[in-house]
Amino acid sequence: MNNTSVIWIIEFTARLLEVVGVAVIVLSFAYAGFRGIKGYGQKNPNTYDLVKFFIGRGLQLGLEFLVAADVVSTVTVEPTLQKILSLGVLIIVRTLLSWSIAVEVEGCWPWQVNKNRKG
């Protein structure tokens, strides 16, 4: 396998991870919307919390796939200092987004989740 083939496989893998990340986000929004409509129709008082939970979890999982795609494409294909610094900033921003989503869904910081769960 020559160098061009390896680079093509790596780039394809990164794009595939990006597509999966976006698909996870879109599907989680669709599923949350479906659950919201169903819960609203059944007069479920927890509908808002369920919708918020499914959207939050979908966003977090989608962000993880997108970070993985960025790592694969940046570090393995063209690891210049500028690209690595850009990747670092992107990971920090996505981590902060993920934490804010976790705080919104769980009502506490990610490292406090197990302390606040009952059971």
N, CA, C and O atoms as CSV, one atom per row, in Angstrom:
chain,resi,resn,atom,element,x,y,z
A,1,MET,N,N,0.856,-1.173,0.000
A,1,MET,CA,C,0.000,0.000,0.000
A,1,MET,C,C,0.902,1.236,0.000
A,1,MET,O,O,1.768,1.382,0.863
A,2,ASN,N,N,0.693,2.111,-0.963
A,2,ASN,CA,C,1.548,3.288,-1.056
A,2,ASN,C,C,1.015,4.427,-0.188
A,2,ASN,O,O,-0.076,4.342,0.375
A,3,ASN,N,N,1.804,5.487,-0.095
A,3,ASN,CA,C,1.496,6.620,0.771
A,3,ASN,C,C,0.187,7.309,0.379
A,3,ASN,O,O,-0.574,7.734,1.249
A,4,THR,N,N,-0.076,7.420,-0.911
A,4,THR,CA,C,-1.300,8.059,-1.387
A,4,THR,C,C,-2.532,7.291,-0.943
A,4,THR,O,O,-3.539,7.891,-0.568
A,5,SER,N,N,-2.458,5.976,-0.983
A,5,SER,CA,C,-3.593,5.146,-0.552
A,5,SER,C,C,-3.862,5.301,0.937
A,5,SER,O,O,-5.014,5.372,1.365
A,6,VAL,N,N,-2.803,5.352,1.716
A,6,VAL,CA,C,-2.952,5.506,3.165
A,6,VAL,C,C,-3.583,6.857,3.486
A,6,VAL,O,O,-4.484,6.941,4.321
A,7,ILE,N,N,-3.115,7.907,2.831
A,7,ILE,CA,C,-3.679,9.239,3.066
A,7,ILE,C,C,-5.144,9.274,2.663
A,7,ILE,O,O,-5.968,9.867,3.359
A,8,TRP,N,N,-5.472,8.639,1.537
A,8,TRP,CA,C,-6.872,8.605,1.091
A,8,TRP,C,C,-7.749,7.890,2.118
A,8,TRP,O,O,-8.851,8.349,2.420
A,9,ILE,N,N,-7.262,6.763,2.658
A,9,ILE,CA,C,-8.029,6.007,3.663
A,9,ILE,C,C,-8.218,6.846,4.926
A,9,ILE,O,O,-9.303,6.853,5.507
A,10,ILE,N,N,-7.182,7.544,5.348
A,10,ILE,CA,C,-7.273,8.382,6.546
A,10,ILE,C,C,-8.257,9.529,6.322
A,10,ILE,O,O,-9.090,9.811,7.183
A,11,GLU,N,N,-8.161,10.190,5.166
A,11,GLU,CA,C,-9.096,11.279,4.865
A,11,GLU,C,C,-10.527,10.765,4.764
A,11,GLU,O,O,-11.456,11.424,5.230
A,12,PHE,N,N,-10.711,9.604,4.166
A,12,PHE,CA,C,-12.038,9.009,4.064
A,12,PHE,C,C,-12.592,8.687,5.454
A,12,PHE,O,O,-13.767,8.923,5.734
A,13,THR,N,N,-11.736,8.149,6.314
A,13,THR,CA,C,-12.147,7.830,7.679
A,13,THR,C,C,-12.557,9.090,8.429
A,13,THR,O,O,-13.562,9.088,9.141
A,14,ALA,N,N,-11.796,10.155,8.279
A,14,ALA,CA,C,-12.131,11.421,8.938
A,14,ALA,C,C,-13.470,11.955,8.437
A,14,ALA,O,O,-14.295,12.400,9.235
A,15,ARG,N,N,-13.692,11.914,7.136
A,15,ARG,CA,C,-14.977,12.378,6.582
A,15,ARG,C,C,-16.125,11.500,7.053
A,15,ARG,O,O,-17.214,11.994,7.345
A,16,LEU,N,N,-15.881,10.200,7.126
A,16,LEU,CA,C,-16.908,9.281,7.609
A,16,LEU,C,C,-17.278,9.586,9.057
A,16,LEU,O,O,-18.455,9.573,9.417
A,17,LEU,N,N,-16.273,9.860,9.884
A,17,LEU,CA,C,-16.541,10.242,11.275
A,17,LEU,C,C,-17.335,11.535,11.356
A,17,LEU,O,O,-18.215,11.674,12.205
A,18,GLU,N,N,-17.028,12.481,10.476
A,18,GLU,CA,C,-17.794,13.734,10.448
A,18,GLU,C,C,-19.245,13.481,10.080
A,18,GLU,O,O,-20.155,14.040,10.692
A,19,VAL,N,N,-19.459,12.637,9.078
A,19,VAL,CA,C,-20.828,12.319,8.651
A,19,VAL,C,C,-21.581,11.617,9.769
A,19,VAL,O,O,-22.749,11.917,10.018
A,20,VAL,N,N,-20.923,10.688,10.441
A,20,VAL,CA,C,-21.568,9.988,11.553
A,20,VAL,C,C,-21.910,10.970,12.667
A,20,VAL,O,O,-22.994,10.889,13.245
A,21,GLY,N,N,-21.008,11.894,12.976
A,21,GLY,CA,C,-21.269,12.894,14.011
A,21,GLY,C,C,-22.473,13.752,13.688
A,21,GLY,O,O,-23.325,13.981,14.546
A,22,VAL,N,N,-22.548,14.223,12.464
A,22,VAL,CA,C,-23.689,15.043,12.051
A,22,VAL,C,C,-24.968,14.210,12.058
A,22,VAL,O,O,-26.020,14.685,12.485
A,23,ALA,N,N,-24.875,12.965,11.583
A,23,ALA,CA,C,-26.058,12.089,11.572
A,23,ALA,C,C,-26.568,11.827,12.985
A,23,ALA,O,O,-27.777,11.806,13.215
A,24,VAL,N,N,-25.659,11.628,13.924
A,24,VAL,CA,C,-26.061,11.410,15.317
A,24,VAL,C,C,-26.815,12.624,15.845
A,24,VAL,O,O,-27.842,12.480,16.509
A,25,ILE,N,N,-26.313,13.810,15.554
A,25,ILE,CA,C,-26.973,15.037,16.023
A,25,ILE,C,C,-28.352,15.182,15.387
A,25,ILE,O,O,-29.331,15.459,16.080
A,26,VAL,N,N,-28.430,14.998,14.080
A,26,VAL,CA,C,-29.714,15.136,13.382
A,26,VAL,C,C,-30.719,14.102,13.872
A,26,VAL,O,O,-31.875,14.430,14.143
A,27,LEU,N,N,-30.275,12.851,13.985
A,27,LEU,CA,C,-31.183,11.789,14.440
A,27,LEU,C,C,-31.626,12.005,15.885
A,27,LEU,O,O,-32.768,11.707,16.235
A,28,SER,N,N,-30.736,12.518,16.716
A,28,SER,CA,C,-31.134,12.763,18.111
A,28,SER,C,C,-32.167,13.877,18.195
A,28,SER,O,O,-33.081,13.814,19.017
A,29,PHE,N,N,-32.030,14.904,17.347
A,29,PHE,CA,C,-33.043,15.958,17.318
A,29,PHE,C,C,-34.378,15.406,16.827
A,29,PHE,O,O,-35.429,15.744,17.371
A,30,ALA,N,N,-34.338,14.559,15.801
A,30,ALA,CA,C,-35.581,13.974,15.282
A,30,ALA,C,C,-36.226,13.082,16.341
A,30,ALA,O,O,-37.436,13.144,16.557
A,31,TYR,N,N,-35.421,12.257,16.998
A,31,TYR,CA,C,-35.948,11.363,18.028
A,31,TYR,C,C,-36.515,12.160,19.203
A,31,TYR,O,O,-37.582,11.837,19.726
A,32,ALA,N,N,-35.790,13.204,19.614
A,32,ALA,CA,C,-36.279,14.045,20.717
A,32,ALA,C,C,-37.580,14.734,20.330
A,32,ALA,O,O,-38.491,14.855,21.148
A,33,GLY,N,N,-37.665,15.180,19.092
A,33,GLY,CA,C,-38.909,15.796,18.628
A,33,GLY,C,C,-40.063,14.814,18.643
A,33,GLY,O,O,-41.169,15.150,19.067
A,34,PHE,N,N,-39.805,13.600,18.179
A,34,PHE,CA,C,-40.829,12.556,18.211
A,34,PHE,C,C,-41.271,12.262,19.637
A,34,PHE,O,O,-42.465,12.174,19.922
A,35,ARG,N,N,-40.298,12.110,20.531
A,35,ARG,CA,C,-40.629,11.852,21.944
A,35,ARG,C,C,-41.371,13.025,22.566
A,35,ARG,O,O,-42.257,12.830,23.397
A,36,GLY,N,N,-41.014,14.245,22.168
A,36,GLY,CA,C,-41.692,15.427,22.684
A,36,GLY,C,C,-43.144,15.487,22.247
A,36,GLY,O,O,-44.032,15.773,23.050
A,37,ILE,N,N,-43.379,15.219,20.982
A,37,ILE,CA,C,-44.759,15.209,20.472
A,37,ILE,C,C,-45.565,14.101,21.139
A,37,ILE,O,O,-46.716,14.305,21.523
A,38,LYS,N,N,-44.957,12.934,21.274
A,38,LYS,CA,C,-45.639,11.809,21.917
A,38,LYS,C,C,-45.947,12.133,23.385
A,38,LYS,O,O,-47.055,11.881,23.859
A,39,GLY,N,N,-44.978,12.684,24.090
A,39,GLY,CA,C,-45.173,13.033,25.493
A,39,GLY,C,C,-46.198,14.132,25.678
A,39,GLY,O,O,-46.994,14.096,26.617
A,40,TYR,N,N,-46.180,15.105,24.790
A,40,TYR,CA,C,-47.154,16.190,24.857
A,40,TYR,C,C,-48.569,15.647,24.637
A,40,TYR,O,O,-49.515,16.052,25.313
A,41,GLY,N,N,-48.692,14.730,23.687
A,41,GLY,CA,C,-50.000,14.128,23.412
A,41,GLY,C,C,-50.513,13.304,24.579
A,41,GLY,O,O,-51.721,13.211,24.799
A,42,GLN,N,N,-49.594,12.706,25.325
A,42,GLN,CA,C,-49.975,11.889,26.484
A,42,GLN,C,C,-50.028,12.716,27.769
A,42,GLN,O,O,-50.246,12.171,28.851
A,43,LYS,N,N,-49.830,14.019,27.651
A,43,LYS,CA,C,-49.852,14.933,28.803
A,43,LYS,C,C,-48.812,14.543,29.864
A,43,LYS,O,O,-49.058,14.668,31.064
A,44,ASN,N,N,-47.667,14.076,29.409
A,44,ASN,CA,C,-46.587,13.686,30.311
A,44,ASN,C,C,-45.928,14.945,30.878
A,44,ASN,O,O,-45.452,15.777,30.106
A,45,PRO,N,N,-45.887,15.110,32.209
A,45,PRO,CA,C,-45.297,16.325,32.792
A,45,PRO,C,C,-43.776,16.392,32.638
A,45,PRO,O,O,-43.194,17.462,32.815
A,46,ASN,N,N,-43.121,15.276,32.314
A,46,ASN,CA,C,-41.661,15.246,32.177
A,46,ASN,C,C,-41.198,15.382,30.730
A,46,ASN,O,O,-40.026,15.148,30.433
A,47,THR,N,N,-42.097,15.755,29.831
A,47,THR,CA,C,-41.754,15.801,28.407
A,47,THR,C,C,-40.591,16.730,28.125
A,47,THR,O,O,-39.673,16.359,27.394
A,48,TYR,N,N,-40.607,17.924,28.684
A,48,TYR,CA,C,-39.527,18.882,28.440
A,48,TYR,C,C,-38.183,18.314,28.877
A,48,TYR,O,O,-37.197,18.411,28.146
A,49,ASP,N,N,-38.141,17.725,30.063
A,49,ASP,CA,C,-36.886,17.163,30.564
A,49,ASP,C,C,-36.391,16.019,29.687
A,49,ASP,O,O,-35.188,15.891,29.460
A,50,LEU,N,N,-37.310,15.184,29.190
A,50,LEU,CA,C,-36.913,14.083,28.309
A,50,LEU,C,C,-36.354,14.604,26.992
A,50,LEU,O,O,-35.332,14.118,26.507
A,51,VAL,N,N,-37.023,15.588,26.420
A,51,VAL,CA,C,-36.541,16.162,25.160
A,51,VAL,C,C,-35.167,16.786,25.355
A,51,VAL,O,O,-34.265,16.583,24.543
A,52,LYS,N,N,-35.015,17.535,26.421
A,52,LYS,CA,C,-33.730,18.169,26.729
A,52,LYS,C,C,-32.640,17.108,26.915
A,52,LYS,O,O,-31.510,17.286,26.460
A,53,PHE,N,N,-32.983,16.012,27.581
A,53,PHE,CA,C,-32.027,14.930,27.809
A,53,PHE,C,C,-31.578,14.302,26.488
A,53,PHE,O,O,-30.380,14.140,26.254
A,54,PHE,N,N,-32.535,13.947,25.623
A,54,PHE,CA,C,-32.178,13.293,24.361
A,54,PHE,C,C,-31.384,14.218,23.441
A,54,PHE,O,O,-30.445,13.773,22.781
A,55,ILE,N,N,-31.745,15.482,23.391
A,55,ILE,CA,C,-30.990,16.430,22.566
A,55,ILE,C,C,-29.581,16.609,23.128
A,55,ILE,O,O,-28.605,16.606,22.377
A,56,GLY,N,N,-29.477,16.764,24.437
A,56,GLY,CA,C,-28.165,16.951,25.059
A,56,GLY,C,C,-27.242,15.774,24.843
A,56,GLY,O,O,-26.073,15.947,24.499
A,57,ARG,N,N,-27.762,14.583,25.044
A,57,ARG,CA,C,-26.930,13.387,24.848
A,57,ARG,C,C,-26.529,13.219,23.386
A,57,ARG,O,O,-25.395,12.842,23.088
A,58,GLY,N,N,-27.452,13.497,22.485
A,58,GLY,CA,C,-27.134,13.412,21.059
A,58,GLY,C,C,-26.076,14.409,20.651
A,58,GLY,O,O,-25.172,14.084,19.881
A,59,LEU,N,N,-26.182,15.629,21.167
A,59,LEU,CA,C,-25.170,16.647,20.871
A,59,LEU,C,C,-23.803,16.243,21.409
A,59,LEU,O,O,-22.791,16.410,20.729
A,60,GLN,N,N,-23.773,15.714,22.624
A,60,GLN,CA,C,-22.497,15.292,23.200
A,60,GLN,C,C,-21.857,14.171,22.383
A,60,GLN,O,O,-20.661,14.214,22.094
A,61,LEU,N,N,-22.646,13.180,22.017
A,61,LEU,CA,C,-22.101,12.075,21.229
A,61,LEU,C,C,-21.655,12.559,19.853
A,61,LEU,O,O,-20.593,12.166,19.370
A,62,GLY,N,N,-22.455,13.404,19.224
A,62,GLY,CA,C,-22.072,13.957,17.927
A,62,GLY,C,C,-20.781,14.753,18.004
A,62,GLY,O,O,-19.932,14.652,17.119
A,63,LEU,N,N,-20.629,15.544,19.061
A,63,LEU,CA,C,-19.391,16.308,19.246
A,63,LEU,C,C,-18.182,15.394,19.401
A,63,LEU,O,O,-17.097,15.710,18.913
A,64,GLU,N,N,-18.362,14.270,20.074
A,64,GLU,CA,C,-17.253,13.319,20.230
A,64,GLU,C,C,-16.798,12.783,18.872
A,64,GLU,O,O,-15.598,12.672,18.618
A,65,PHE,N,N,-17.744,12.455,18.008
A,65,PHE,CA,C,-17.385,11.991,16.663
A,65,PHE,C,C,-16.682,13.095,15.876
A,65,PHE,O,O,-15.719,12.826,15.158
A,66,LEU,N,N,-17.154,14.327,16.006
A,66,LEU,CA,C,-16.539,15.433,15.278
A,66,LEU,C,C,-15.123,15.722,15.772
A,66,LEU,O,O,-14.244,16.048,14.975
A,67,VAL,N,N,-14.898,15.605,17.072
A,67,VAL,CA,C,-13.543,15.776,17.612
A,67,VAL,C,C,-12.636,14.663,17.095
A,67,VAL,O,O,-11.496,14.918,16.708
A,68,ALA,N,N,-13.138,13.439,17.089
A,68,ALA,CA,C,-12.342,12.317,16.574
A,68,ALA,C,C,-11.972,12.546,15.109
A,68,ALA,O,O,-10.841,12.273,14.706
A,69,ALA,N,N,-12.906,13.038,14.321
A,69,ALA,CA,C,-12.626,13.320,12.907
A,69,ALA,C,C,-11.540,14.381,12.776
A,69,ALA,O,O,-10.650,14.259,11.935
A,70,ASP,N,N,-11.611,15.418,13.603
A,70,ASP,CA,C,-10.589,16.474,13.550
A,70,ASP,C,C,-9.220,15.945,13.937
A,70,ASP,O,O,-8.217,16.296,13.316
A,71,VAL,N,N,-9.174,15.103,14.962
A,71,VAL,CA,C,-7.898,14.532,15.395
A,71,VAL,C,C,-7.310,13.674,14.284
A,71,VAL,O,O,-6.130,13.806,13.959
A,72,VAL,N,N,-8.113,12.806,13.705
A,72,VAL,CA,C,-7.626,11.918,12.652
A,72,VAL,C,C,-7.111,12.720,11.461
A,72,VAL,O,O,-6.020,12.451,10.958
A,73,SER,N,N,-7.880,13.693,11.013
A,73,SER,CA,C,-7.471,14.432,9.813
A,73,SER,C,C,-6.292,15.363,10.071
A,73,SER,O,O,-5.449,15.528,9.189
A,74,THR,N,N,-6.206,15.968,11.235
A,74,THR,CA,C,-5.135,16.935,11.505
A,74,THR,C,C,-3.816,16.262,11.843
A,74,THR,O,O,-2.779,16.598,11.271
A,75,VAL,N,N,-3.850,15.336,12.749
A,75,VAL,CA,C,-2.607,14.760,13.256
A,75,VAL,C,C,-1.989,13.772,12.273
A,75,VAL,O,O,-0.765,13.719,12.151
A,76,THR,N,N,-2.792,13.002,11.581
A,76,THR,CA,C,-2.216,11.962,10.739
A,76,THR,C,C,-1.912,12.414,9.319
A,76,THR,O,O,-0.979,11.897,8.703
A,77,VAL,N,N,-2.666,13.358,8.784
A,77,VAL,CA,C,-2.454,13.739,7.392
A,77,VAL,C,C,-1.432,14.863,7.260
A,77,VAL,O,O,-0.475,14.738,6.496
A,78,GLU,N,N,-1.618,15.945,7.986
A,78,GLU,CA,C,-0.731,17.096,7.841
A,78,GLU,C,C,-0.481,17.743,9.203
A,78,GLU,O,O,-1.109,18.749,9.534
A,79,PRO,N,N,0.432,17.173,9.994
A,79,PRO,CA,C,0.634,17.671,11.359
A,79,PRO,C,C,1.551,18.893,11.449
A,79,PRO,O,O,2.630,18.814,12.036
A,80,THR,N,N,1.133,20.013,10.877
A,80,THR,CA,C,1.904,21.248,11.025
A,80,THR,C,C,1.565,21.881,12.375
A,80,THR,O,O,0.535,21.576,12.976
A,81,LEU,N,N,2.434,22.754,12.832
A,81,LEU,CA,C,2.221,23.411,14.126
A,81,LEU,C,C,0.917,24.206,14.125
A,81,LEU,O,O,0.170,24.178,15.104
A,82,GLN,N,N,0.645,24.907,13.040
A,82,GLN,CA,C,-0.584,25.698,12.953
A,82,GLN,C,C,-1.816,24.806,13.024
A,82,GLN,O,O,-2.787,25.151,13.698
A,83,LYS,N,N,-1.792,23.666,12.339
A,83,LYS,CA,C,-2.946,22.764,12.364
A,83,LYS,C,C,-3.132,22.147,13.748
A,83,LYS,O,O,-4.263,21.977,14.203
A,84,ILE,N,N,-2.042,21.815,14.413
A,84,ILE,CA,C,-2.140,21.218,15.747
A,84,ILE,C,C,-2.664,22.243,16.754
A,84,ILE,O,O,-3.485,21.903,17.605
A,85,LEU,N,N,-2.199,23.495,16.666
A,85,LEU,CA,C,-2.715,24.545,17.541
A,85,LEU,C,C,-4.197,24.800,17.267
A,85,LEU,O,O,-4.989,24.987,18.191
A,86,SER,N,N,-4.552,24.805,15.999
A,86,SER,CA,C,-5.956,24.973,15.617
A,86,SER,C,C,-6.796,23.829,16.173
A,86,SER,O,O,-7.900,24.050,16.671
A,87,LEU,N,N,-6.282,22.621,16.089
A,87,LEU,CA,C,-6.976,21.455,16.640
A,87,LEU,C,C,-7.144,21.599,18.149
A,87,LEU,O,O,-8.204,21.280,18.686
A,88,GLY,N,N,-6.118,22.071,18.828
A,88,GLY,CA,C,-6.196,22.260,20.273
A,88,GLY,C,C,-7.277,23.241,20.666
A,88,GLY,O,O,-8.033,22.995,21.606
A,89,VAL,N,N,-7.354,24.351,19.955
A,89,VAL,CA,C,-8.395,25.347,20.228
A,89,VAL,C,C,-9.774,24.757,19.956
A,89,VAL,O,O,-10.704,24.957,20.736
A,90,LEU,N,N,-9.902,24.037,18.855
A,90,LEU,CA,C,-11.175,23.410,18.504
A,90,LEU,C,C,-11.610,22.402,19.561
A,90,LEU,O,O,-12.786,22.354,19.923
A,91,ILE,N,N,-10.687,21.607,20.053
A,91,ILE,CA,C,-11.011,20.625,21.092
A,91,ILE,C,C,-11.426,21.325,22.378
A,91,ILE,O,O,-12.355,20.878,23.050
A,92,ILE,N,N,-10.753,22.415,22.731
A,92,ILE,CA,C,-11.126,23.161,23.939
A,92,ILE,C,C,-12.538,23.722,23.796
A,92,ILE,O,O,-13.336,23.629,24.729
A,93,VAL,N,N,-12.854,24.298,22.646
A,93,VAL,CA,C,-14.190,24.851,22.431
A,93,VAL,C,C,-15.247,23.755,22.496
A,93,VAL,O,O,-16.287,23.928,23.131
A,94,ARG,N,N,-14.983,22.628,21.840
A,94,ARG,CA,C,-15.963,21.535,21.849
A,94,ARG,C,C,-16.093,20.902,23.228
A,94,ARG,O,O,-17.175,20.446,23.598
A,95,THR,N,N,-15.007,20.866,23.992
A,95,THR,CA,C,-15.080,20.353,25.362
A,95,THR,C,C,-15.931,21.272,26.227
A,95,THR,O,O,-16.754,20.805,27.015
A,96,LEU,N,N,-15.732,22.573,26.082
A,96,LEU,CA,C,-16.553,23.530,26.837
A,96,LEU,C,C,-18.027,23.411,26.440
A,96,LEU,O,O,-18.907,23.489,27.297
A,97,LEU,N,N,-18.297,23.223,25.154
A,97,LEU,CA,C,-19.676,23.004,24.704
A,97,LEU,C,C,-20.255,21.748,25.342
A,97,LEU,O,O,-21.389,21.751,25.821
A,98,SER,N,N,-19.475,20.685,25.344
A,98,SER,CA,C,-19.944,19.431,25.923
A,98,SER,C,C,-20.223,19.594,27.411
A,98,SER,O,O,-21.218,19.073,27.916
A,99,TRP,N,N,-19.357,20.310,28.113
A,99,TRP,CA,C,-19.579,20.548,29.546
A,99,TRP,C,C,-20.832,21.376,29.777
A,99,TRP,O,O,-21.610,21.092,30.687
A,100,SER,N,N,-21.027,22.398,28.954
A,100,SER,CA,C,-22.221,23.221,29.154
A,100,SER,C,C,-23.491,22.424,28.867
A,100,SER,O,O,-24.516,22.630,29.517
A,101,ILE,N,N,-23.426,21.526,27.907
A,101,ILE,CA,C,-24.575,20.655,27.627
A,101,ILE,C,C,-24.817,19.735,28.814
A,101,ILE,O,O,-25.960,19.528,29.222
A,102,ALA,N,N,-23.741,19.181,29.368
A,102,ALA,CA,C,-23.883,18.294,30.520
A,102,ALA,C,C,-24.483,19.033,31.710
A,102,ALA,O,O,-25.329,18.487,32.418
A,103,VAL,N,N,-24.055,20.261,31.932
A,103,VAL,CA,C,-24.606,21.054,33.032
A,103,VAL,C,C,-26.094,21.310,32.799
A,103,VAL,O,O,-26.890,21.243,33.736
A,104,GLU,N,N,-26.467,21.603,31.564
A,104,GLU,CA,C,-27.869,21.853,31.245
A,104,GLU,C,C,-28.723,20.603,31.438
A,104,GLU,O,O,-29.827,20.683,31.976
A,105,VAL,N,N,-28.222,19.458,31.005
A,105,VAL,CA,C,-28.996,18.212,31.084
A,105,VAL,C,C,-29.018,17.647,32.498
A,105,VAL,O,O,-30.076,17.276,33.006
A,106,GLU,N,N,-27.852,17.580,33.132
A,106,GLU,CA,C,-27.739,16.936,34.435
A,106,GLU,C,C,-27.977,17.882,35.608
A,106,GLU,O,O,-28.351,17.442,36.695
A,107,GLY,N,N,-27.765,19.172,35.394
A,107,GLY,CA,C,-27.934,20.137,36.470
A,107,GLY,C,C,-26.721,20.246,37.369
A,107,GLY,O,O,-26.795,20.847,38.441
A,108,CYS,N,N,-25.594,19.669,36.945
A,108,CYS,CA,C,-24.354,19.753,37.719
A,108,CYS,C,C,-23.181,19.547,36.768
A,108,CYS,O,O,-23.380,19.204,35.603
A,109,TRP,N,N,-21.966,19.752,37.256
A,109,TRP,CA,C,-20.772,19.548,36.439
A,109,TRP,C,C,-20.612,18.069,36.114
A,109,TRP,O,O,-21.081,17.222,36.874
A,110,PRO,N,N,-19.959,17.742,35.001
A,110,PRO,CA,C,-19.825,16.329,34.607
A,110,PRO,C,C,-19.181,15.446,35.671
A,110,PRO,O,O,-19.556,14.281,35.798
A,111,TRP,N,N,-18.231,15.960,36.434
A,111,TRP,CA,C,-17.556,15.157,37.449
A,111,TRP,C,C,-18.391,15.003,38.724
A,111,TRP,O,O,-17.997,14.275,39.635
A,112,GLN,N,N,-19.540,15.682,38.795
A,112,GLN,CA,C,-20.414,15.576,39.965
A,112,GLN,C,C,-21.637,14.704,39.699
A,112,GLN,O,O,-22.449,14.513,40.604
A,113,VAL,N,N,-21.794,14.169,38.484
A,113,VAL,CA,C,-22.997,13.444,38.098
A,113,VAL,C,C,-23.244,12.246,39.011
A,113,VAL,O,O,-24.360,12.068,39.499
A,114,ASN,N,N,-22.232,11.427,39.249
A,114,ASN,CA,C,-22.432,10.221,40.066
A,114,ASN,C,C,-22.787,10.544,41.516
A,114,ASN,O,O,-23.486,9.768,42.166
A,115,LYS,N,N,-22.315,11.674,42.026
A,115,LYS,CA,C,-22.636,12.075,43.393
A,115,LYS,C,C,-24.098,12.471,43.539
A,115,LYS,O,O,-24.697,12.276,44.596
A,116,ASN,N,N,-24.673,13.029,42.474
A,116,ASN,CA,C,-26.047,13.539,42.536
A,116,ASN,C,C,-27.093,12.520,42.127
A,116,ASN,O,O,-28.284,12.762,42.325
A,117,ARG,N,N,-26.695,11.397,41.569
A,117,ARG,CA,C,-27.678,10.387,41.155
A,117,ARG,C,C,-28.116,9.576,42.352
A,117,ARG,O,O,-27.335,9.266,43.251
A,118,LYS,N,N,-29.356,9.254,42.334
A,118,LYS,CA,C,-29.913,8.441,43.409
A,118,LYS,C,C,-29.943,6.990,42.969
A,118,LYS,O,O,-30.174,6.690,41.797
A,119,GLY,N,N,-29.711,6.102,43.904
A,119,GLY,CA,C,-29.851,4.692,43.578
A,119,GLY,C,C,-28.627,3.980,43.498
A,119,GLY,O,O,-28.627,2.779,43.228
